[in-house]
């Protein structure tokens, strides 16, 4: 999920260049998709950029994301995100199972 395609500013990240993982699908808003330079850069790096409508909060509509994924035959999804993303899935009743992992803090 990247409503504004902020990831396009960091095309050197491992997610886009590693041979050990699948290339990502990046869900963005229509206004971000109009940034053809960002879209082209991400697609050239191997990502698939998918436009999704906005939800009431102005971010990518999660129901639309799930629909787009189902159209691509994705039947299971692990949501790894910050509190706002996880809370959005839970509040909208879009999660079947919740596993919380808390990483240790090193000082």
C-alpha positions in Angstrom: 0.0 0.0 0.0 1.5 3.3 -1.1 -1.2 5.8 -1.8 1.2 8.5 -3.1 3.9 6.2 -4.6 6.4 7.4 -2.0 8.5 4.3 -2.6 9.4 5.7 -6.1 11.9 8.0 -4.4 13.9 5.0 -3.2 14.2 2.7 -6.2 17.4 1.1 -4.8 15.5 -0.8 -2.1 16.1 -4.6 -1.9 12.4 -5.4 -2.4 12.8 -4.2 -6.0 16.2 -5.7 -6.7 16.5 -9.0 -4.9 16.5 -12.2 -6.9 15.3 -14.1 -3.9 11.7 -12.7 -3.8 8.8 -12.0 -6.0 8.4 -8.4 -7.3 5.9 -6.4 -5.4 2.5 -5.1 -6.4 2.1 -1.5 -5.3 -1.4 -0.2 -4.7 -1.8 3.5 -5.2 -4.4 6.2 -5.7 -5.3 7.4 -9.2 -3.6 10.8 -8.5 -0.3 9.1 -7.8 -0.7 6.9 -10.9 -0.7 10.0 -13.0 2.9 10.5 -12.0 4.2 8.6 -15.0 7.8 9.1 -14.1 7.3 7.3 -10.7 5.1 4.6 -12.3 7.6 4.0 -15.1 10.5 3.8 -12.6 8.8 1.3 -10.4 7.7 -0.8 -13.4 11.2 -0.7 -14.9 12.4 -2.0 -11.5 10.0 -4.9 -11.7 7.1 -3.7 -9.6 3.4 -3.8 -10.7 1.6 -0.6 -10.0 -2.1 -1.0 -9.4 -4.5 2.0 -9.2 -7.2 1.7 -6.5 -9.9 4.1 -5.5 -9.7 6.1 -2.2 -11.5 5.1 0.9 -13.2 7.5 3.3 -9.9 8.3 4.9 -8.3 9.4 1.6 -6.0 6.4 1.5 -6.2 3.4 -0.8 -9.6 1.6 -0.2 -8.7 -1.7 1.4 -11.8 -3.5 0.0 -10.7 -2.4 -3.5 -7.2 -3.7 -2.8 -8.6 -7.1 -1.8 -10.7 -7.2 -4.9 -7.7 -6.4 -7.1 -5.7 -9.1 -5.4 -8.6 -11.6 -5.9 -8.6 -10.8 -9.6 -5.0 -11.8 -9.6 -5.9 -15.2 -7.9 -4.5 -14.2 -4.5 -6.5 -16.0 -1.9 -4.4 -15.4 1.2 -2.7 -12.2 2.3 -0.3 -11.4 5.2 -0.6 -7.7 6.2 2.6 -6.5 7.6 2.3 -2.8 8.4 2.1 -0.2 11.0 -0.6 0.4 13.5 -2.8 2.4 11.1 -2.8 -0.2 8.3 -3.5 -3.1 10.8 -6.2 -1.1 12.5 -7.9 -0.3 9.2 -8.1 -4.0 8.3 -9.5 -4.9 11.7 -12.0 -2.0 11.9 -13.3 -2.8 8.4 -13.7 -6.5 9.3 -11.3 -7.5 6.6 -9.1 -9.8 8.7 -9.8 -13.5 9.4 -6.9 -14.0 11.7 -4.6 -11.7 13.6 -1.1 -12.7 14.7 0.8 -10.0 16.5 4.6 -10.1 16.6 6.6 -7.6 18.6 10.2 -7.2 17.9 12.6 -6.8 20.8 14.1 -3.3 21.4 17.8 -3.2 21.5 19.5 -0.4 23.4 
